[in-house]
Amino acid sequence: MPKIETWPHLPPALRGHLIERMKERAIGLEDLNRLRIWLETKPDVPEGAWYKDFGSFKLCGDGKYPKTFLLAGQSATGERL
């Protein structure tokens, strides 16, 4: 299983997309801190689609790359982490 890629190693376009989604979804500092703490554990992620539910938002990804943020009520696809 791959490990999730860290922020500095994400392609610039993907970083830009994630920043846009954070703003659109109004993900706050407390939520981002929970995300940071989880990322610091260098979690394993599946090769395909996955998502991590943080309660107030979901992080969705594919393989080692996080791809987008969803609101709590939005449906996510892939393996739940």
Rosetta silent file (secondary structure, phi, psi, omega in degrees, C-alpha in Angstrom):
SEQUENCE: MPKIETWPHLPPALRGHLIERMKERAIGLEDLNRLRIWLETKPDVPEGAWYKDFGSFKLCGDGKYPKTFLLAGQSATGERL
SCORE:     score description
SCORE:     0.000 S_00000001
   1 L     0.000  136.447  177.043    0.000    0.000    0.000 S_00000001
   2 L   -75.659  161.507  173.025    1.282    3.468   -0.810 S_00000001
   3 E   -96.681  147.846  178.573    1.597    6.229    1.763 S_00000001
   4 L   -62.374  139.869 -178.459   -0.300    9.457    1.220 S_00000001
   5 L   -74.682  144.614 -179.966    1.855   12.070   -0.471 S_00000001
   6 L   -82.883  156.966 -175.528    2.909   15.105    1.570 S_00000001
   7 H   -50.008  -48.335 -177.333    1.886   18.648    0.646 S_00000001
   8 H   -63.385  -20.966 -176.506    5.285   19.790   -0.728 S_00000001
   9 H   -98.567    3.686  176.413    5.372   16.809   -3.104 S_00000001
  10 L   -78.300  145.446  174.803    1.901   17.324   -4.610 S_00000001
  11 L   -58.283  142.636 -177.656    1.756   18.668   -8.169 S_00000001
  12 H   -53.354  -41.206 -179.799    1.141   22.446   -8.124 S_00000001
  13 H   -63.133  -38.560  178.763   -2.193   22.147   -9.965 S_00000001
  14 H   -68.101  -41.764  176.375   -3.434   19.628   -7.383 S_00000001
  15 H   -59.032  -43.616  178.340   -2.353   21.874   -4.495 S_00000001
  16 H   -61.330  -42.820  178.709   -4.248   24.734   -6.114 S_00000001
  17 H   -61.663  -45.615 -179.347   -7.362   22.596   -6.510 S_00000001
  18 H   -63.564  -39.512  177.667   -7.257   21.500   -2.872 S_00000001
  19 H   -63.116  -43.748  177.263   -6.865   25.097   -1.680 S_00000001
  20 H   -58.588  -45.260 -179.118   -9.873   26.139   -3.787 S_00000001
  21 H   -66.682  -37.171  176.737  -11.988   23.330   -2.336 S_00000001
  22 H   -59.558  -43.121 -179.953  -10.928   24.204    1.241 S_00000001
  23 H   -68.438  -47.548 -179.403  -12.133   27.761    0.665 S_00000001
  24 H   -60.276  -38.772 -176.301  -15.353   26.737   -1.123 S_00000001
  25 L   -89.169   -0.361  179.132  -16.215   24.211    1.567 S_00000001
  26 L    52.134   48.689  177.236  -15.236   26.651    4.372 S_00000001
  27 L   -77.544  119.662 -173.591  -12.997   24.093    6.067 S_00000001
  28 L   -84.301  174.143 -178.101  -11.791   25.805    9.233 S_00000001
  29 H   -62.027  -39.289  178.470   -8.487   25.794   11.075 S_00000001
  30 H   -61.911  -42.635  177.909   -9.647   23.253   13.655 S_00000001
  31 H   -64.798  -43.423  179.593  -10.634   20.860   10.863 S_00000001
  32 H   -65.077  -31.297  176.806   -7.371   21.450    9.033 S_00000001
  33 H   -67.070  -40.543  176.063   -5.473   20.745   12.233 S_00000001
  34 H   -61.756  -40.292  176.955   -7.191   17.337   12.533 S_00000001
  35 H   -62.412  -45.537 -179.928   -6.204   16.683    8.926 S_00000001
  36 H   -58.942  -44.709 -179.739   -2.594   17.723    9.660 S_00000001
  37 H   -61.397  -42.793  178.585   -2.384   15.403   12.669 S_00000001
  38 H   -64.535  -44.003 -179.498   -3.663   12.493   10.585 S_00000001
  39 H   -63.083  -33.116  179.273   -1.245   13.267    7.746 S_00000001
  40 H   -63.663  -19.873  177.733    1.678   13.345   10.200 S_00000001
  41 L   -78.026   -4.799 -178.590    1.046    9.629   10.861 S_00000001
  42 L    51.265   59.442 -174.187    2.004    9.004    7.203 S_00000001
  43 L   -66.745  147.585  170.089   -1.036    6.774    6.675 S_00000001
  44 E   -74.428  143.893  176.619   -1.168    3.953    4.173 S_00000001
  45 L  -131.965  153.784  179.012   -3.796    4.451    1.486 S_00000001
  46 L   -68.563  165.212  177.524   -5.159    2.012   -1.111 S_00000001
  47 L   -65.571  -33.720 -176.439   -3.990    2.026   -4.733 S_00000001
  48 L  -100.858 -149.898 -176.637   -7.431    3.159   -5.945 S_00000001
  49 E   -68.770  142.846  179.084  -10.157    5.491   -4.705 S_00000001
  50 E  -153.893  166.253  172.289  -10.444    6.162   -0.963 S_00000001
  51 E  -152.301  152.489  177.009  -11.813    8.686    1.504 S_00000001
  52 E  -122.198  121.657 -178.391  -11.264    9.671    5.120 S_00000001
  53 E   -92.348  119.020  179.080  -14.259   11.040    7.023 S_00000001
  54 L  -101.734    9.594  179.390  -13.318   13.736    9.533 S_00000001
  55 L    93.194  -64.469 -178.865  -16.912   14.384   10.577 S_00000001
  56 L   -89.990  -11.595  176.743  -17.298   17.932    9.295 S_00000001
  57 E  -159.364  167.197  175.453  -15.647   17.136    5.945 S_00000001
  58 E  -124.377  141.296  171.218  -14.206   14.253    3.924 S_00000001
  59 E  -102.431  124.782  179.694  -10.849   14.037    2.195 S_00000001
  60 E  -111.493  143.925 -179.744  -11.062   11.971   -0.994 S_00000001
  61 E  -148.856  178.082  177.284   -8.107   10.565   -2.847 S_00000001
  62 E  -142.968  113.735 -175.387   -6.820    8.098   -5.374 S_00000001
  63 L    63.240 -137.229 -175.132   -3.696    6.172   -4.537 S_00000001
  64 L   -77.933   -6.481 -175.256   -1.074    8.339   -2.872 S_00000001
  65 E  -103.431  127.077  167.355   -2.741   11.606   -3.900 S_00000001
  66 E   -70.061  141.405 -174.221   -5.489   13.454   -2.031 S_00000001
  67 E  -115.322  -36.752 -177.841   -7.856   14.744   -4.716 S_00000001
  68 E  -164.061  169.443  174.167  -10.637   16.844   -3.152 S_00000001
  69 E  -112.607  140.418  174.063  -12.627   17.812   -0.082 S_00000001
  70 E  -120.033  154.176  172.719  -16.320   17.084    0.358 S_00000001
  71 E   -71.827  162.106 -176.681  -18.799   18.451    2.873 S_00000001
  72 L   -53.445  -41.404 -175.689  -20.015   16.121    5.620 S_00000001
  73 L   -83.202   -6.276 -179.042  -23.306   15.337    3.841 S_00000001
  74 L   -81.563  143.859 -179.439  -21.782   14.673    0.437 S_00000001
  75 L   -78.672  138.885  177.309  -21.338   11.086   -0.733 S_00000001
  76 L  -115.827  152.799  177.790  -17.835    9.777   -1.213 S_00000001
  77 L  -114.577  162.742  178.772  -16.721    6.780   -3.257 S_00000001
  78 L    99.692 -171.664 -177.632  -13.915    4.334   -2.701 S_00000001
  79 E   -78.479  129.686  176.568  -12.551    2.600    0.366 S_00000001
  80 E   -78.910  130.952  178.918  -13.319    4.248    3.675 S_00000001
  81 L   -97.147    0.000    0.000  -10.204    4.737    5.810 S_00000001
